[in-house]
Amino acid sequence: LPLAMALETKTKSVVSELEYTDDNVNIGVKEFLRQLNEGLETSGTSMSQIPTYVTAVPNGTEKGLYLAVDLGGTNLRVCSVRLNGDNTFNLTYSKAPVPKSLMVADTAKELFAFIAEHIKAFIKEHHYDHYESHIRRRETMSTPEGYRDEHIFRLGFTFSFPVQQVGINKGYLIRWTKGFDIADAVGKDVCALLQVEIDALRLPVKVAALVNDTVGTLMARSYTSPGKAGALLGGIFGTGTNGAYIEKLDKIKKPLEGDYDKTTGEMVLNTEWGSFDNQLNVLPNTSYDIQLDKESVNPGIQMFEKRVSGMFLGEILRLILVDILQDKSVALFRDENSNQNDWKSTTTIGTESGIFKKWGLDSSIMSVAALDSTPDLGTLRQELESQLEVYSPSLEDAQAFKAIADAVGRRAARLSAVAIGAVVLQSGNLTDAAIDSNEPIDIGVDGSLVEHYPNFRTMIHEALKAIDGIGEKGAERIRIGIAKDGSGVGAALIALVAASME
Ligand code: ADP
């Protein structure tokens, strides 16, 4: 079967194009460190290294009831968090997909009103006593100011887009990412935009803290597993990717404008590593990466994110599949009994399949591919039928799909190791004689990709071992743990810090 042979050859060549070797990892780490340090010197660099004015991580004894809202990208989450003060918490939450129409609009009002409505519904459902005694009364008043604020919920607003933060609850949107595009909101204080809509509904809620999800993840990891040193890094691998870590104040050379506690000698920085290497000095750049970037809403930026995060992995895979489908000499998703030359009429893919639509292939099917290691790839083939309208996919079809999907996922994990490894080296924790050489270096992560993609963390660890200055021994000390609901708990913790400063 020459066509099937051709598919195997083509698959191998794509897989090798996607290979990201140990050497590549090391070159990546060096450049990451260079750009990380550049961001400490001045603003306007590729990685923004945004100061958060959070100068310490929690130790697990914090207490109280807080609200948290998380606008991550794909979903809006509203939750309440009860911190019990013993490293544990109780979390109640609701989740709703963000309508596409609100992500790309002329004004931001609809998006923030949507969030406020969800906060109201949440309080009504889960804190009815609070709703009855306060919200009802407040709703009947002519102005929100007339109401005594002693029962006001403090809310931590996790807003995971690049923001120029100028205080603990004030920050101006720098730019949208992850497919959002609402020009009207750029340059505005996102906390104020939300507070206006909350007040319009007369809710007894104060937006107390602006939280980046990475910072929340770092805080949550520190609260739930306080080692001697707390966690070093919080990383997100979901719709997008980003990380926040603790940096020594004396290394931050650019001016810090807001007020902050100087006694700890440290500050959490939001790296915005999604835009690591926008200049493409070291990032892999296949024809598929180039095409994806060209057709995105923000060409030339978030170049690291476009190779790593959930929003983009499916699309890279889709572009590769479309490229192969257009090659007449290769039999992918074809009706073998048909002799026509036009691939569109011989293909076994339904016309409504996501394979033909931009963003039509969700990264989650890559998890199905990675999980299925049976000889006949039955689960994957079923999923190709149900999710992507590929009718009766052959074993060869599924094998090609799996090999390419695995290669895209593996490259993403190894690129993630570049970011994590570089931050570990930057901290000096591996070489610092003052730190017990057995002490774990704790890293909290969150996001569907790192949580659900099989072996994502194992592949990261493999690559960490190959990094000069880390090696097998260093990698053993690096503990990467899921900070489940990290952004919710983290937001509550930062709202608590903010409330204590009011
Ligand atoms: P957000 O980052 O918006 O808060 P998530 O962490 O849930 O939300 O990430 C959603 C992203 O993760 C989407 O891009 C989705 O395609 C991707 N995703 C969801 N489930 C999986 C999975 N099982 N494997 C790989 N990617 C996934």
Residues whose N, C-alpha, C, O or C-beta is under 5 A from the ligand:
A	BS01	ADP	G72 G73 T74 N75 G238 T239 G240 G310 M311 D362 S363 S364 S367 G447 S448 L449 H452 Y453
